[in-house]
Amino acid sequence: MLTIDGPSGAGKGTVSRMVASRLGWHYLDSGALYRAVGVAASWANLDLSDSAALVRCAFDTTVTFREQAGAEMRVIVNGVDATDELRLETTGAVASAIAAIPEVRSALKERQRAFRVAPGLVADGRDMGTVIFPDAPYKVFLTASAEERAERRYKQLKDKGVSVTIDGLLREILARDARDAQRTVAPLRPAEDAVLIDTTGLAIDAVVQRVLALVPTPVA
């Protein structure tokens, strides 16, 4: 069991998928669950200040992950492929707001823990090592400068044809960092026993190798 936490744009999604593939383990994108609830809430035109409605949405939303050989994993929300919508910055902002609601986090906690099956799991998110899997034998916290994270997101979104600006992305990233770090429940922070890796200026392969070096023997 390996947890990889960190802020948006630190590279944890890409690194986690590559590490899981190298180890032959399962992969959990916990952020996709919150984004899925955010998408479902948007589809239902729910008021983000109505916490009771959002909690019901968290319980009622069905989310499945569809693996594709050599292609991006697809995320199916209530029977609809919402993968592209999940990656929008606006969806991330909604997910961040929803994630600050304690009852929503509680509703999704057991769903995330159910992913922990043999032969092992790589779980990426913001509270995987602190709240969801505090007993994980291996924990990593990835970070990078806000400027580099904005550049990475800019390239990703431009490649998908999404019109964005680096300045706008930087403002959104800084705002989300503040929300995630200041929320009262499961704030974004490294677990005490996590290994911190600053990915600023590092190639993805270099980060993957650093993480794999921490897991000498596959342990579920």
PAKOL-201482 format. One line per field, with one value per residue (C-alpha): residue in three letters; x, y, z; residue number from 1. Coordinates in nm, 2 decimals. Layout:
N
rest = (ALA:...)
xx = (X:...)
yy = (Y:...)
zz = (Z:...)
nr = (NUM:...)
//
This chain:
220
rest = (MET:LEU:THR:ILE:ASP:GLY:PRO:SER:GLY:ALA:GLY:LYS:GLY:THR:VAL:SER:ARG:MET:VAL:ALA:SER:ARG:LEU:GLY:TRP:HIS:TYR:LEU:ASP:SER:GLY:ALA:LEU:TYR:ARG:ALA:VAL:GLY:VAL:ALA:ALA:SER:TRP:ALA:ASN:LEU:ASP:LEU:SER:ASP:SER:ALA:ALA:LEU:VAL:ARG:CYS:ALA:PHE:ASP:THR:THR:VAL:THR:PHE:ARG:GLU:GLN:ALA:GLY:ALA:GLU:MET:ARG:VAL:ILE:VAL:ASN:GLY:VAL:ASP:ALA:THR:ASP:GLU:LEU:ARG:LEU:GLU:THR:THR:GLY:ALA:VAL:ALA:SER:ALA:ILE:ALA:ALA:ILE:PRO:GLU:VAL:ARG:SER:ALA:LEU:LYS:GLU:ARG:GLN:ARG:ALA:PHE:ARG:VAL:ALA:PRO:GLY:LEU:VAL:ALA:ASP:GLY:ARG:ASP:MET:GLY:THR:VAL:ILE:PHE:PRO:ASP:ALA:PRO:TYR:LYS:VAL:PHE:LEU:THR:ALA:SER:ALA:GLU:GLU:ARG:ALA:GLU:ARG:ARG:TYR:LYS:GLN:LEU:LYS:ASP:LYS:GLY:VAL:SER:VAL:THR:ILE:ASP:GLY:LEU:LEU:ARG:GLU:ILE:LEU:ALA:ARG:ASP:ALA:ARG:ASP:ALA:GLN:ARG:THR:VAL:ALA:PRO:LEU:ARG:PRO:ALA:GLU:ASP:ALA:VAL:LEU:ILE:ASP:THR:THR:GLY:LEU:ALA:ILE:ASP:ALA:VAL:VAL:GLN:ARG:VAL:LEU:ALA:LEU:VAL:PRO:THR:PRO:VAL:ALA)
xx = (0.00:0.14:-0.02:0.08:-0.06:0.01:-0.15:-0.30:-0.03:0.24:0.24:0.08:-0.17:0.08:0.34:0.08:-0.04:0.31:0.41:0.10:0.17:0.53:0.43:0.13:-0.09:-0.44:-0.47:-0.71:-0.76:-0.94:-0.97:-1.18:-1.44:-1.48:-1.48:-1.75:-1.97:-1.90:-2.00:-2.32:-2.40:-2.36:-2.57:-2.84:-2.80:-2.74:-2.66:-2.30:-2.41:-2.67:-2.46:-2.75:-2.82:-2.45:-2.43:-2.72:-2.55:-2.23:-2.43:-2.64:-2.36:-2.23:-1.87:-1.68:-1.33:-1.28:-0.93:-0.81:-0.49:-0.25:-0.51:-0.64:-0.86:-1.22:-1.44:-1.81:-2.05:-2.41:-2.36:-2.21:-1.84:-1.74:-1.37:-1.30:-1.54:-1.37:-1.04:-1.16:-1.04:-1.39:-1.48:-1.17:-1.29:-1.63:-1.47:-1.25:-1.55:-1.74:-1.44:-1.45:-1.79:-1.72:-2.03:-1.93:-1.58:-1.74:-1.97:-1.68:-1.44:-1.54:-1.58:-1.21:-1.10:-1.27:-1.01:-0.75:-0.73:-0.45:-0.19:-0.16:-0.29:-0.14:-0.38:-0.33:-0.51:-0.48:-0.55:-0.47:-0.18:-0.33:-0.70:-0.80:-0.50:-0.30:-0.15:-0.01:0.35:0.47:0.37:0.49:0.40:0.47:0.50:0.62:0.62:0.28:0.43:0.55:0.22:0.04:0.27:0.20:-0.18:-0.16:0.02:-0.22:-0.53:-0.40:-0.32:-0.69:-0.80:-0.91:-0.87:-0.69:-0.42:-0.12:-0.21:-0.57:-0.45:-0.20:-0.47:-0.69:-0.41:-0.32:-0.68:-0.73:-0.41:-0.54:-0.88:-0.73:-0.48:-0.73:-1.03:-1.11:-1.15:-0.86:-0.65:-0.38:-0.06:0.20:0.16:0.43:0.59:0.56:0.86:0.86:0.96:0.98:0.91:1.00:1.23:1.22:1.12:0.83:1.06:1.30:1.01:0.88:1.22:1.24:0.91:0.98:1.30:1.09:0.90:1.17:0.93:0.56:0.35:-0.03)
yy = (0.00:0.33:0.68:0.98:1.31:1.67:1.98:2.02:2.01:1.84:1.54:1.29:1.16:1.08:0.95:0.74:0.57:0.50:0.36:0.14:0.01:-0.07:-0.25:-0.43:-0.27:-0.11:0.27:0.50:0.86:0.99:1.34:1.19:1.08:1.44:1.58:1.32:1.44:1.80:1.71:1.53:1.83:2.07:1.85:1.86:2.24:2.20:2.50:2.46:2.62:2.34:2.09:1.85:1.83:1.77:1.49:1.32:1.37:1.21:0.90:0.88:0.94:0.62:0.63:0.36:0.37:0.21:0.11:0.13:-0.03:0.25:0.52:0.75:0.59:0.69:0.80:0.71:0.92:0.81:0.61:0.90:0.93:1.25:1.22:1.54:1.74:1.61:1.76:2.12:2.37:2.48:2.12:2.12:2.43:2.28:1.96:2.16:2.33:2.01:1.84:2.09:1.95:1.69:1.48:1.45:1.33:1.08:0.96:0.89:0.75:0.38:0.40:0.49:0.23:-0.04:0.00:-0.15:-0.51:-0.75:-0.73:-0.37:-0.02:0.32:0.59:0.95:1.25:1.50:1.30:0.95:0.91:1.12:1.01:0.74:0.50:0.63:0.28:0.26:0.13:0.37:0.74:1.02:1.39:1.56:1.93:2.19:2.56:2.72:2.87:2.54:2.37:2.64:2.59:2.21:2.26:2.52:2.27:1.99:2.20:2.36:2.01:1.93:2.25:2.43:2.80:2.91:3.16:3.09:3.39:3.26:2.91:3.04:3.24:2.93:2.71:2.95:2.99:2.61:2.56:2.80:2.63:2.29:2.38:2.58:2.35:2.22:1.85:1.67:1.97:1.93:1.84:1.57:1.27:1.28:0.96:1.07:1.12:1.47:1.51:1.85:1.78:2.14:2.10:1.72:1.49:1.25:0.95:1.08:1.13:0.78:0.63:0.81:0.67:0.32:0.32:0.36:0.04:-0.23:-0.52:-0.52:-0.51:-0.49)
zz = (0.00:-0.11:-0.07:-0.28:-0.16:-0.27:-0.41:-0.76:-1.04:-0.83:-1.06:-0.82:-1.08:-1.35:-1.10:-0.92:-1.24:-1.35:-1.02:-0.99:-1.34:-1.26:-0.94:-1.09:-0.82:-0.84:-0.86:-0.68:-0.81:-0.50:-0.65:-0.93:-0.68:-0.54:-0.90:-0.99:-0.71:-0.82:-1.18:-1.06:-0.84:-1.14:-1.36:-1.10:-1.06:-0.68:-0.47:-0.33:-0.01:0.05:0.23:0.29:-0.09:-0.16:0.10:-0.07:-0.40:-0.26:-0.15:-0.47:-0.73:-0.90:-1.01:-1.21:-1.35:-1.70:-1.77:-2.13:-2.25:-2.35:-2.31:-2.04:-1.77:-1.83:-1.54:-1.57:-1.36:-1.33:-1.65:-1.85:-1.95:-1.77:-1.80:-1.99:-1.77:-1.46:-1.57:-1.60:-1.35:-1.28:-1.18:-0.96:-0.78:-0.72:-0.59:-0.35:-0.21:-0.17:-0.01:0.27:0.39:0.66:0.58:0.22:0.31:0.55:0.27:0.04:0.30:0.29:-0.09:-0.11:0.14:-0.06:-0.33:-0.10:-0.24:-0.33:-0.47:-0.35:-0.41:-0.50:-0.38:-0.48:-0.33:-0.05:0.26:0.16:0.41:0.69:0.70:0.45:0.48:0.79:0.84:0.48:0.50:0.23:0.21:-0.03:-0.04:-0.37:-0.41:-0.66:-0.69:-0.77:-1.09:-1.22:-1.14:-1.33:-1.63:-1.62:-1.61:-1.89:-2.11:-2.03:-2.09:-2.41:-2.55:-2.49:-2.67:-2.35:-2.35:-2.04:-1.93:-1.70:-1.48:-1.44:-1.36:-1.11:-0.92:-0.92:-0.79:-0.51:-0.41:-0.40:-0.20:0.06:0.07:0.10:0.37:0.58:0.58:0.93:0.82:0.66:0.56:0.30:0.48:0.47:0.70:0.97:0.82:0.46:0.23:0.08:-0.28:-0.45:-0.82:-0.94:-1.24:-1.22:-1.51:-1.44:-1.48:-1.22:-0.97:-1.04:-0.98:-0.64:-0.54:-0.65:-0.45:-0.14:-0.21:-0.22:-0.18:-0.29:0.02:0.00)
nr = (1:2:3:4:5:6:7:8:9:10:11:12:13:14:15:16:17:18:19:20:21:22:23:24:25:26:27:28:29:30:31:32:33:34:35:36:37:38:39:40:41:42:43:44:45:46:47:48:49:50:51:52:53:54:55:56:57:58:59:60:61:62:63:64:65:66:67:68:69:70:71:72:73:74:75:76:77:78:79:80:81:82:83:84:85:86:87:88:89:90:91:92:93:94:95:96:97:98:99:100:101:102:103:104:105:106:107:108:109:110:111:112:113:114:115:116:117:118:119:120:121:122:123:124:125:126:127:128:129:130:131:132:133:134:135:136:137:138:139:140:141:142:143:144:145:146:147:148:149:150:151:152:153:154:155:156:157:158:159:160:161:162:163:164:165:166:167:168:169:170:171:172:173:174:175:176:177:178:179:180:181:182:183:184:185:186:187:188:189:190:191:192:193:194:195:196:197:198:199:200:201:202:203:204:205:206:207:208:209:210:211:212:213:214:215:216:217:218:219:220)
//
